[in-house]
């Protein structure tokens, strides 16, 4: 098999020693689970360190052909744990959907190894190095946090390994920090921004923004500001809050002081500002709220935002296609009636993209340049409809949804109701990689 580029010992020896030490101390567990049909009611377990999952229908899978190895980086602990676990569920389902439950492609079994980044960039580098050096993966997938992902991008280039970014959204991933080995099924901040601006921005409108103070929030605000100002709106305040904060009083008071027409909120994580925005009666003071509708747990805190118009990346009731139908049905079957959430379809899309890419090179992933050529411009079907990797920066163009939050019978949270689909062409972000 083609050997990946070997990293100079002087650069990475310390990282490797740390990774080995953590493993020796029992920071990760490895398990292997065979899974037959896509209709199975269980899925391979994952731990807060690493887990290995492979599949075969019978002894015929034990062929001489080497497995396709995929290393998955995700936040399985920490503030973004809920998103990492959604992505992982979607990834496993995506492998089953794309391979008709066999977990094989072109006669080669698929093996994936999961590592918990703990939402810490230094840990993400350690875990990615382990996947590349020790496990010798053919693909990387991840990570949940934009900070983790940005830290790992140089490793993909150094080891000449394709990395499918999901669900991190910072523009710089396919912008200033991009390299040719990076493909992204996740939407980026500019795609969010175009969709969000289309919902509220127009000539003369004053908008304040509230976002977490790290790359995800800052890139998101910058992209939204660019899109909103093109439509004639004015950004009167850019307010950034500590992503680990539980008290947003000071941030919200600054927003109230500038009296905008709209407050556009960009947020991710378990702790959200929605309850305090309601407690401080922001809407009662004439400020309309707008945001990208979040995951279901966060929607349950947004009762005061009913009637708000914005956008969403995904809600399981919105797409109308056979892939999403399969996802919803299979997710309920495997996970005790639970429906897929905001980041589940992204994980599924990443898995489908990898399987389709392997098919395009007839199972031979040893020539990375040929693999990249096959993936550039590649279209594939996902729960959100057709995605296409744009050749210029490998960003997946994809459908978004303009929505209104409404109370609906049978739901204990405000539901994103479709106003209209925003097409992949309509939400295509600027090319920012300058390469």
ABEGO torsion letter per residue (X at the ends): XBBBBBBBAAAAAAAAAAAAAAAAAGABBBBBBBBBBAABABBBBBBABBBBBBBBABAAABBABBBBBBBBBBBABEAAAAAAAAAAAAAAAAAAAAAGGAGBBGGBBBBBBBBBAGGBAAAAAAAAAAAAAAAGBABBBOBABAAAAAAAAAAAAAAGBBBBBOABABAAAABAABBAABBBABBBAAAAAAAAAAAABBBGBBBBBBBBBBAAAAAAAAAAAAAAAAAGBBBABBBBBBAABABAAAAAAAAAAAGBABBBBBBBEABBAAAAAAAAGAAAAGBBBBBBBBBAAAAAAAAAABGBBBBBABBAAABBBAAAAAAAAAAAAAAGGBBBBAAAAAAAAAAAAAAAAAAAAGGBAABAAAAAAAABGBBBBBAAEBBBBBAAAGBBBBBBBBBBBBBBBGBABBBBBBABBBBAAAABBBBAAGX
